[in-house]
Each structure stands twice: as structure tokens, then as C-alpha cells.
Amino acid sequence: MSSPSKVRCPTCRKTGDWFAGKFGPFCSQRCRLVDLGQWFNEEHRVSEPLRPEHFAKYEDLPPGAHLDRPDAEET
């Protein structure tokens, strides 16, 4: 699955191909750190606790560490 060529930076809202860079989906390290600071200050938060039914659609995924690293190739 390919990523869209143009996305909006979640912090500054500039449009670009941010997933091609090392800070994606953010346009820069600054925007990435601003977002992280908002999580630390609890300006962003998960609205409700996760429940088992939230994971139901992922039950059939094969096990493996590769699922945590989307850039790793399967062997």
C-alpha cells in the first residue's frame, strides 16, 4: 500500500510529501517536538480506555516482530 503523495503536517498544516522524509507525517523535527510536547501537556489524549473489542479485527494477524517494524522485510 503506498502513502499519499501530499499530506498535511499535523502541527503546522503545511502540505507536502512528509512520509518520504525522516520526520513523517510531520514536516520537520520542530513540528514533531511541538506535537510531542502537546501529548506531555495532555493537550492530546486518548479519549477512552482501549477495550478487547478494539483489537478484534487484528486477531487474525500472523505473529512476529516484523509487525512492529513496517520497514523491515519479511523473511
NORPEZI-V154353 format. One record per helix or strand of 2 or more residues. SS is the DSSP state (hx for helix, st for strand). FROM is the first residue (numbers start at 1). LEN is the number of residues. If there is no record, write none. Layout:
SS_FROM_LEN + SS_FROM_LEN
//
This chain:
st_7_2 + st_15_2 + hx_18_3 + hx_29_12 + hx_52_7 + hx_65_4
//
